[in-house]
Amino acid sequence: MLVALDAGHGKDTAGKRSPDCTLLEYEFNRAIASRVRTILTAHGVSVILTAQPDDLDTSLSARCCAANKKKANIFVSLHANASGSGTWDSASGWEIYVYKKGGQAEKLAQSIHSVSLPCLGLKDRGIKEADFYVLRKTNMPAVLIEHGFYTNRGECALLKSTAFRDKCAEVDAKGILNYLGII
């Protein structure tokens, strides 16, 4: 089994930071990807990272090409969310996206969703469809996870915490492993 982990965005991606600039989304995403990779490899799963930790901003096309070229079995894009206002607000919760419902991507999303929500304690924003490039241009079941809002003061504090990051990685990995039939 080969899993493509996509730590969404890069250091130079504009606007991807908390209103007080104490949390950069790319840093959270890469921290989660590193932790998930460690857990998956401990269970014998091969992992490729679509963006390396020191990359400033790997293009969406390059991310998809890396997964497609290596023939990954699944693609998981890791993110933190923002309401778009650029200021603190009340938008909150966890959600996961697929390109179209009804196939293996939705089964992967359901597997991750069923483990994540009870453990993370965040509002359930559900499984949603979206025309995101990384979901549309990958040749394997693909999901994009939003682990909470960095524009929400409370969730931003969680996203910065080591304990919450560990918990996010554990549930993401468990959902992936469940989908793959490993645990």
N, C-alpha and C positions, 0 to 999 in steps of 0.2 A: 504494500500500500504506500502511496505517495500523496502527501498532503501539501498543497501550496498555501502558505500563510502570507497574507498581504497586510503588512502594517501600513494602513492608509495614510496618505499625505506625506509630505517631507518638511524639513525644517524651513524651507523657503516658501511653502504654500501660504499665500496671503490669508490673513484673518483667522487662522485656525489656532486660536488661543483664548484663554479666559479673559473676561473684561479687565481684570487686574494684572494680566500678563504673567501670572504665577504658574500657569499650566499651559504648555504647548501641546496640542493634540498629538503631533507626530511622536513626541517623547512617550506619551501614554501608550500609543498604539505599538510602538517598538518594544516597550517594556512587556506588554501583554504577549506579543508575538514570541519574544524570547522565552518567556515562562511556558507558554503553550508548547513551544518546540521541545523544551526540556522534558515535559510530561509525556508528550507523544513518543519521543525517541526512547524514553524509558520503557515504553510498552512495545517497542520494536517497529514503530511506524517511521518511515522515512519522511523527512520534511525539507521543502525548499522554501526559502524566504524570497519573496518577489522584490523586496527592497532591502538592501543591506543597512545595518545600523548607522553607517556614516554617510549614506547617500543623502544629498540635499533634497532632491525631488525627482524620483523615478517616474517617468511618464506612465499614464494608465496603459497605453499600448505596450510598453516594455514589460509591465507587470503581467498582463494577459499573455503576451508572447512567451515569457519565461515559463508560465504554468502550462501553456499549450505545448511548447517544445518538449518539455520534460514528461508530457502525458500524465500530469497529476490526476489522481482519482477524484479529488475534491479541491475546491478553492474557497478559502475562508478569509474575508477581508475584515480587519479589526479596526474599530473606530470609537470615538467619543462624539457625542452629538452637540449641536448648538441650535438655538432657536432662530438665529439669523439677525437678531437685533443688535448684537455687539455690546449689549448691556446686561446686567443681572436681571433675571426674570424668573417666572415660576414654571416654565416648561420643564418637564421631568419625565424620567422613565427609561426603560430598556425596550429596544425593538430590534427586529431582524428582518432583512429584505431578501427577496428572491426576484428573479426576472419575471417568471410566470409561475403561478401556483399549479399544482397538479402533478408534478414530476418528482424526480429524485432530489432536486434542490429543496423542494418544500419538505420532503421527508428529513433531509439534513437539518433544515431550519426547525422543524418540530422536535427533533432529537435534542438540539442545543437549547431550544426554548423550554422544554419540559424540565431540564436540569437547572437552568439559569434562574428562572423567576423565583422558585421557592428559596433558593440560597442567597440571592443578592439583595432581596428585600426592596427592590425598586418597583415602581408602577409598571404594569404590563401594557405596553403599547402595541403588542402583537406581532404577528407575521404579516408582512406587507409586500406588495409587488412594487417594483421600481425599474425604470429604464436606465439604471446605472451602467456605465461603460463596462466596468469589471464583471458585472453579472451577465451582460449581453454578449461580450466578446470572448468569454472563456468557453472551452469545449467540454467542460465537465460540470457536474452540479456545483453551483456557486451560491454563497450567501455573504451578506454584509451585515455585521453586528454593530449596533450602536449601544455602548455600555453605560449610558447616562449622559446628562447634559453638563458641559463645562460652563454654560451660561447660567446655571442654577447654583447659588452659593453652597448649598448643602451637598449637592452631587459633585461639585467641583472639589470640595474637601475630600470626599470619598475617592474620587479619581486620582487624587494626589497621594492617597494613603497606600503604604506597602501592603497592609492586610487586605484591603479591597482589591488591589491589583492581583494579589495571590489568589483571592477567591474568584475573580473574573477568569483568570487563566485556568484554574481548576475546573470550573463549570464548563468553560468552552471546550477544554480538552475532553472532559467526561462525555459531553454531548457528541463530540466527534468520534470518540472511541465507541460509544454506544451505536452510532450510525454505522461504523465500520464493522460492527459485530465483534469487537475485541474484548469489551467488558459488558 
